[in-house]
Each structure stands twice: as C-alpha cells, then as structure tokens.
Amino acid sequence: MRENRANSLKLKIGFLLAKNFTLSAFSLFVDTLRLGSDQRDNSGRIACDWLVMSADKHFVTSSSGVQVPPNAPLKPPTDFDYIVVVGGRINEKVEVLDSQAVAYVVNASHAGVPIIGLCTGSFILAEAGLLEGKRACVSWLHHGDFRERFPEISVTSHELFVEDGRVITCAGGSSAADLAAFLLNRHVGEFAEKNALEILQIARRRDAKEMQPRNPLGRGTIDDARVEKALLTMEQHVEDLLDIEDIAAQSGLSRRQLERSFRTALGVSPASAYLTVRLDEAMRLVKTTKIPLAEVAILAGFQNSSHFIKKFRQRFDMPPATVRKNLKLSGLLS
C-alpha cells in the first residue's frame, strides 16, 4: 500500500470511461468493490475507494444511453492501486478516449501503476502501445476485430481475464465481477470477496483461465470444456481454416479423442461442427453486410463459390443470393 492512504484503505481504483462504454462491465466491477469494501450492504468506503476521472466535467454516455458524470479530474496516478479503462462500442472513426486521458494512462503505466483494460478497453491499451510484448484477453465477440487490428499482439478469448506483468485485460460482461472479486481477495481478503459475491448472488468467483461462456452451435450447455474450447477455436478461424489435428492439439487432445468428445457432447464430428460454424458466419455476413457473395464465400473459408452455394443451400434451404434478395424486398437490407 502507498503511504498517503488512510490506514484502513486497502484498494483504490481510478476509472476512465470511454465514449459508449459498456455500462454492465463498469457497474459490475464497481459494485463488487462497493460490496467488498464494507460489511453487509452498507456501502461504506472502508476498505476500498474509487473515482471516475475525466479531463473535463462532461457526462460520459454509455452504449445503452445512460450517462455517468465524472467525480474527479485526472488525479496523480500514484494515488491509485489500479487505473481501469472501461471500453465499449468499437468505432475506428471516433476517438473513444480523448488524447489527454490516453496520455494519462501511458504516464500511469510508466510510473508503475497497474493498468486494467475492461471490455474493449484492451483495444485502447493496444492503441496506446501498452500491450506490446504482452498477452491480451478479449471477448469472443471482438476476437476477430482485435486480431485484424493488432496482429502483432498475442490475444486469447478462451479466458475471462489475463494478467501479464502490470497490465490486466478482461473480456468484460460478467467477468468484470470475477476480476473485481479477484482483486478484493488479493488486497482486502477472502471475507471481502465472499461478502460481495453473496450479496450479488454469484455462487463463486470464476478463475481467470476458465472458458468464456459461448456455444457457437447454439445447442444448449456443453459440459466438456475441451469441446467448448475447440468450438471457439473454430469460430476464430473461419477464413484461415485450421486442420482438425491442430484444433485437437489446441484443446489438449488427439484427433481421435476430439472426435469421440464431439460425438459424445454434440452428436456430430468436429469437421461437421466446423462446417456449421463457417456457414453460420456466412449467413451473418449475407444478412448484415453488403459484401459481395463471392467474397463472403472466401471469408467463410470456401475457395470455390459453387461449393459454398451448395453447402449454404443444404443448411438453410435456399442459396445466399435468395436470402439477400428477400431481405432487400422486405426493406431489411438497403
């Protein structure tokens, strides 16, 4: 602990909110701190304290439209144990965090203050150069965007959060509570973590390396974490296809073991599941973009357009051109 703190204060965090930040990630994180800082639900800032900082006094609007006012200017970084950058909607054309705040985060890092990228806060840290040579964690939803924008940075969406040196990146969503509870346990104690999670009605804190909840096939709960990891790997490699042997190896299995696990958990082979994942991504592109269908085929891992159309028709009972045509006729795609 730094010497300028009150004796009882064990954890102090400074928040920086990006434009269109994710309200759920921020609120889960800060409420976990609040409940762990005092007994029961008294909201006393006894063990923890936090500030929402900004270079100006303007309200920050979340992606849901709810506005949060900053309650402090940019304080000296060494006043805090962590600086948390809360990201939200990704927009390359908009400055999501003003240059003064970005410079503040960089200076905080250089001063030795640990930095946390919450939700797409990881993108902001990467843009600022704070993830060079480090391993980052992002949501499965943003994995492709991150890889495309920062190909030189090692990234995972198989885990809830990653701590690499003095930088922590977190997938966001409910994992924000897991990370906050982890920090409570580290700095305040197990009793603080327990109090927070019980009041939030969270049964337990998930470990950082636990899988992000995701089932690309949409077939209910998958009880085999290795199958779940393989499916996520498939989803992350739709255009740049992997061999089933490589997917098995990344899941810690042989090909034969992966085949058996998929049959048991899903009733299909890994190759069949991979094809379904690719075709579902193709359908998403057909419905939500104006990308030419020949390019959609390539983005879904098909080098032959006729083969793509055949498989698409088998899965969805109509060719991709008909899907596009129907959407245009209904006014859902201009």
C-alpha positions as CSV (number, residue, x, y, z in Angstrom):
1,M,0.0,0.0,0.0
2,R,1.1,3.5,-0.7
3,E,1.9,5.7,2.4
4,N,-0.5,8.5,1.5
5,R,-3.6,6.4,2.2
6,A,-5.7,6.2,5.2
7,N,-4.7,3.1,7.2
8,S,-8.0,1.2,6.6
9,L,-8.0,1.8,2.8
10,K,-6.5,-1.2,1.1
11,L,-7.6,-0.8,-2.5
12,K,-8.1,2.4,-4.5
13,I,-9.1,2.4,-8.2
14,G,-9.4,5.2,-10.8
15,F,-11.8,4.7,-13.6
16,L,-11.6,6.2,-17.1
17,L,-14.8,5.7,-19.2
18,A,-14.6,5.6,-23.0
19,K,-17.3,7.0,-25.1
20,N,-20.1,4.5,-25.5
21,F,-18.6,2.4,-22.7
22,T,-20.3,-0.8,-21.6
23,L,-22.4,0.0,-18.5
24,S,-22.7,-3.6,-17.3
25,A,-19.0,-4.1,-17.1
26,F,-18.4,-0.9,-15.3
27,S,-21.3,-1.4,-12.8
28,L,-20.5,-5.0,-12.0
29,F,-16.9,-4.0,-11.4
30,V,-17.6,-1.0,-9.2
31,D,-20.5,-2.7,-7.3
32,T,-18.3,-5.6,-6.4
33,L,-15.8,-3.2,-5.0
34,R,-18.6,-1.4,-3.1
35,L,-19.9,-4.6,-1.5
36,G,-16.5,-5.8,-0.6
37,S,-15.5,-2.6,1.0
38,D,-17.9,-2.8,3.9
39,Q,-20.0,-5.4,5.8
40,R,-23.4,-6.5,4.5
41,D,-24.7,-3.8,2.2
42,N,-23.8,-0.6,4.0
43,S,-21.8,0.9,1.0
44,G,-19.2,2.4,3.3
45,R,-15.9,3.0,1.6
46,I,-13.9,1.4,4.4
47,A,-11.5,-0.9,2.6
48,C,-11.9,0.3,-1.0
49,D,-12.4,3.6,-2.7
50,W,-12.8,4.6,-6.4
51,L,-13.1,7.7,-8.6
52,V,-14.5,8.2,-12.0
53,M,-12.0,10.6,-13.6
54,S,-12.1,12.8,-16.7
55,A,-10.0,15.6,-18.2
56,D,-13.3,17.7,-18.3
57,K,-16.6,17.7,-16.4
58,H,-18.7,16.3,-19.2
59,F,-21.0,13.4,-18.6
60,V,-19.9,10.2,-20.4
61,T,-22.6,8.3,-22.3
62,S,-22.7,4.5,-22.2
63,S,-23.6,2.3,-25.1
64,S,-27.1,1.9,-23.5
65,G,-27.6,5.7,-23.4
66,V,-27.2,6.0,-19.6
67,Q,-24.9,8.9,-18.7
68,V,-22.3,8.8,-15.9
69,P,-20.8,12.1,-14.5
70,P,-17.1,12.1,-13.6
71,N,-16.5,13.0,-10.0
72,A,-12.8,13.9,-10.2
73,P,-10.2,15.4,-12.5
74,L,-7.2,13.4,-13.6
75,K,-5.5,12.7,-10.2
76,P,-1.9,11.7,-9.8
77,P,-1.7,8.1,-11.0
78,T,0.3,7.0,-7.9
79,D,-2.8,7.8,-5.8
80,F,-4.3,4.5,-7.1
81,D,-3.5,0.8,-7.0
82,Y,-5.1,0.4,-10.5
83,I,-6.3,2.5,-13.3
84,V,-9.2,0.9,-15.1
85,V,-10.0,1.9,-18.7
86,V,-13.6,0.8,-19.5
87,G,-14.2,0.3,-23.2
88,G,-17.4,-0.2,-25.1
89,R,-18.6,0.0,-28.7
90,I,-15.7,-0.2,-31.2
91,N,-15.6,2.6,-33.7
92,E,-12.4,3.2,-35.6
93,K,-13.6,6.6,-36.9
94,V,-14.3,8.1,-33.4
95,E,-11.8,8.9,-30.7
96,V,-13.3,6.8,-27.9
97,L,-10.9,8.1,-25.2
98,D,-9.6,11.7,-25.5
99,S,-5.9,12.2,-26.1
100,Q,-5.3,13.7,-22.6
101,A,-6.8,10.6,-20.9
102,V,-4.7,8.3,-23.1
103,A,-1.6,10.2,-22.2
104,Y,-2.5,9.9,-18.6
105,V,-2.9,6.1,-18.8
106,V,0.5,5.9,-20.6
107,N,2.2,8.0,-17.9
108,A,0.5,5.9,-15.2
109,S,2.0,2.8,-16.7
110,H,5.4,4.3,-16.9
111,A,5.0,5.3,-13.2
112,G,4.5,1.6,-12.3
113,V,0.7,1.8,-11.7
114,P,-1.0,-1.4,-12.9
115,I,-3.5,-0.8,-15.8
116,I,-6.7,-2.7,-16.5
117,G,-8.4,-2.8,-19.8
118,L,-12.0,-3.7,-19.2
119,C,-14.2,-5.0,-22.1
120,T,-12.8,-3.3,-25.2
121,G,-10.5,-1.2,-23.0
122,S,-8.0,-3.7,-24.3
123,F,-8.2,-2.0,-27.7
124,I,-7.5,1.3,-26.2
125,L,-4.4,-0.1,-24.3
126,A,-3.2,-1.7,-27.5
127,E,-3.6,1.6,-29.5
128,A,-1.6,3.3,-26.7
129,G,1.2,0.7,-27.1
130,L,0.7,-0.7,-23.6
131,L,0.2,-4.3,-24.8
132,E,3.4,-4.6,-26.8
133,G,5.1,-8.0,-26.0
134,K,2.2,-8.9,-23.7
135,R,-0.7,-11.4,-23.9
136,A,-4.2,-9.9,-24.0
137,C,-7.7,-11.1,-23.4
138,V,-10.8,-10.0,-25.3
139,S,-14.3,-11.2,-25.6
140,W,-15.0,-13.9,-28.3
141,L,-17.2,-11.3,-29.9
142,H,-14.2,-9.0,-30.6
143,H,-11.5,-11.6,-31.1
144,G,-11.5,-11.2,-34.9
145,D,-11.5,-7.4,-34.8
146,F,-8.6,-7.4,-32.4
147,R,-6.5,-9.9,-34.4
148,E,-7.1,-7.8,-37.6
149,R,-6.3,-4.5,-35.9
150,F,-3.3,-5.7,-33.8
151,P,-1.9,-8.8,-35.5
152,E,1.4,-8.5,-33.6
153,I,-0.2,-8.9,-30.2
154,S,-0.9,-12.3,-28.7
155,V,-4.6,-12.5,-27.8
156,T,-7.0,-15.0,-26.3
157,S,-10.8,-15.2,-26.0
158,H,-10.6,-18.6,-24.2
159,E,-10.1,-17.0,-20.8
160,L,-12.0,-14.5,-18.7
161,F,-9.1,-12.2,-17.9
162,V,-5.3,-12.2,-18.3
163,E,-2.7,-10.6,-16.0
164,D,0.6,-10.1,-17.8
165,G,3.0,-8.0,-15.7
166,R,1.4,-4.8,-14.7
167,V,-1.4,-5.0,-17.3
168,I,-4.7,-6.8,-16.9
169,T,-7.1,-7.3,-19.8
170,C,-10.6,-8.6,-19.1
171,A,-13.3,-9.8,-21.6
172,G,-16.0,-7.7,-19.9
173,G,-19.6,-8.7,-19.2
174,S,-20.0,-10.8,-16.1
175,S,-16.2,-11.5,-15.9
176,A,-15.9,-7.9,-14.7
177,A,-17.3,-9.2,-11.3
178,D,-14.8,-12.1,-11.3
179,L,-11.9,-9.7,-11.8
180,A,-13.1,-7.3,-9.2
181,A,-13.6,-10.1,-6.7
182,F,-10.1,-11.4,-7.5
183,L,-8.7,-8.0,-6.7
184,L,-10.7,-7.9,-3.5
185,N,-9.3,-11.2,-2.4
186,R,-5.8,-10.1,-3.2
187,H,-5.9,-6.7,-1.5
188,V,-8.6,-6.9,1.2
189,G,-9.1,-10.5,1.9
190,E,-11.3,-13.5,1.3
191,F,-14.0,-12.2,3.6
192,A,-14.5,-9.1,1.4
193,E,-14.8,-11.2,-1.8
194,K,-17.2,-13.6,-0.1
195,N,-19.4,-10.7,1.1
196,A,-19.5,-9.1,-2.3
197,L,-20.4,-12.3,-4.2
198,E,-23.0,-13.4,-1.8
199,I,-24.9,-10.1,-2.0
200,L,-24.6,-10.1,-5.8
201,Q,-26.0,-13.7,-5.7
202,I,-22.9,-15.1,-7.5
203,A,-22.2,-18.6,-6.4
204,R,-18.4,-18.4,-6.8
205,R,-15.7,-16.4,-8.4
206,R,-14.6,-18.0,-11.7
207,D,-10.9,-18.4,-12.2
208,A,-9.1,-16.2,-14.8
209,K,-8.4,-19.2,-17.0
210,E,-12.0,-20.5,-17.1
211,M,-13.7,-20.5,-20.5
212,Q,-15.8,-17.6,-21.7
213,P,-19.4,-18.9,-21.9
214,R,-20.0,-19.4,-25.6
215,N,-21.6,-22.1,-27.8
216,P,-21.4,-21.2,-31.5
217,L,-23.7,-24.1,-32.4
218,G,-26.4,-22.9,-30.0
219,R,-27.2,-26.4,-28.8
220,G,-27.5,-25.7,-25.1
221,T,-24.9,-26.3,-22.4
222,I,-21.7,-28.1,-23.3
223,D,-20.3,-30.0,-20.3
224,D,-17.0,-30.7,-21.9
225,A,-14.6,-27.7,-21.7
226,R,-12.4,-29.2,-24.3
227,V,-15.2,-29.3,-26.9
228,E,-16.2,-25.8,-25.9
229,K,-12.6,-24.6,-26.5
230,A,-12.4,-26.4,-29.8
231,L,-15.6,-24.7,-31.0
232,L,-14.3,-21.3,-30.0
233,T,-11.1,-22.0,-31.9
234,M,-13.1,-22.9,-35.0
235,E,-15.1,-19.7,-34.6
236,Q,-11.9,-17.7,-34.5
237,H,-10.5,-19.4,-37.6
238,V,-13.3,-19.3,-40.1
239,E,-11.4,-17.7,-43.0
240,D,-7.9,-19.1,-42.2
241,L,-9.0,-22.7,-41.7
242,L,-7.2,-25.0,-39.3
243,D,-6.7,-28.7,-39.7
244,I,-8.8,-30.8,-37.2
245,E,-5.5,-32.1,-35.8
246,D,-4.4,-28.5,-35.0
247,I,-7.7,-27.8,-33.3
248,A,-7.4,-31.0,-31.3
249,A,-3.9,-30.1,-30.2
250,Q,-5.0,-26.6,-29.1
251,S,-7.7,-28.4,-27.0
252,G,-5.1,-30.7,-25.4
253,L,-6.5,-33.8,-27.3
254,S,-5.5,-36.1,-30.0
255,R,-7.7,-36.1,-33.2
256,R,-9.3,-39.4,-32.1
257,Q,-10.1,-38.1,-28.6
258,L,-11.6,-34.9,-30.1
259,E,-13.8,-36.9,-32.5
260,R,-15.0,-39.0,-29.6
261,S,-15.6,-36.0,-27.4
262,F,-17.6,-34.2,-30.1
263,R,-19.7,-37.3,-30.7
264,T,-20.5,-37.6,-27.0
265,A,-21.2,-33.9,-26.4
266,L,-22.8,-32.8,-29.7
267,G,-23.6,-35.9,-31.7
268,V,-21.6,-34.7,-34.6
269,S,-18.0,-34.8,-35.8
270,P,-15.6,-31.9,-35.4
271,A,-15.5,-31.4,-39.2
272,S,-19.3,-31.2,-39.4
273,A,-19.3,-28.8,-36.5
274,Y,-16.6,-26.7,-38.2
275,L,-18.7,-26.5,-41.4
276,T,-21.7,-25.4,-39.4
277,V,-19.8,-22.6,-37.7
278,R,-18.5,-21.4,-41.1
279,L,-21.9,-21.5,-42.7
280,D,-23.5,-19.6,-39.8
281,E,-20.8,-16.9,-40.1
282,A,-21.6,-16.8,-43.9
283,M,-25.3,-16.3,-43.1
284,R,-24.4,-13.4,-40.7
285,L,-22.4,-11.7,-43.4
286,V,-25.1,-12.2,-46.0
287,K,-27.7,-10.7,-43.7
288,T,-25.8,-7.8,-42.1
289,T,-23.3,-6.6,-44.8
290,K,-23.2,-5.7,-48.5
291,I,-20.1,-7.8,-49.1
292,P,-20.3,-9.5,-52.5
293,L,-21.3,-13.1,-52.2
294,A,-18.0,-14.3,-53.8
295,E,-16.1,-12.6,-51.0
296,V,-18.5,-13.9,-48.3
297,A,-17.5,-17.4,-49.6
298,I,-13.8,-16.6,-49.1
299,L,-14.4,-15.1,-45.6
300,A,-16.3,-18.3,-44.6
301,G,-13.3,-20.5,-45.7
302,F,-14.6,-21.6,-49.1
303,Q,-12.3,-21.2,-52.1
304,N,-15.0,-22.4,-54.6
305,S,-18.2,-20.4,-54.9
306,S,-20.2,-23.3,-56.3
307,H,-19.2,-25.5,-53.3
308,F,-20.1,-22.7,-50.9
309,I,-23.6,-22.2,-52.5
310,K,-24.3,-25.9,-52.4
311,K,-23.4,-26.2,-48.7
312,F,-25.3,-23.0,-47.9
313,R,-28.4,-24.3,-49.6
314,Q,-28.1,-27.6,-47.8
315,R,-28.0,-25.8,-44.4
316,F,-30.5,-23.0,-44.9
317,D,-32.8,-24.4,-47.7
318,M,-32.0,-21.5,-50.0
319,P,-29.0,-20.0,-51.7
320,P,-27.3,-16.9,-50.3
321,A,-28.5,-14.8,-53.2
322,T,-32.1,-15.6,-52.4
323,V,-31.5,-14.6,-48.7
324,R,-30.1,-11.2,-49.9
325,K,-33.0,-10.7,-52.3
326,N,-35.7,-11.4,-49.7
327,L,-34.0,-9.0,-47.2
328,K,-34.0,-6.3,-49.9
329,L,-37.6,-6.8,-50.8
330,S,-38.6,-6.6,-47.1
331,G,-36.6,-3.4,-46.6
332,L,-34.3,-5.0,-44.1
333,L,-31.2,-4.6,-46.3
334,S,-30.9,-1.4,-48.4
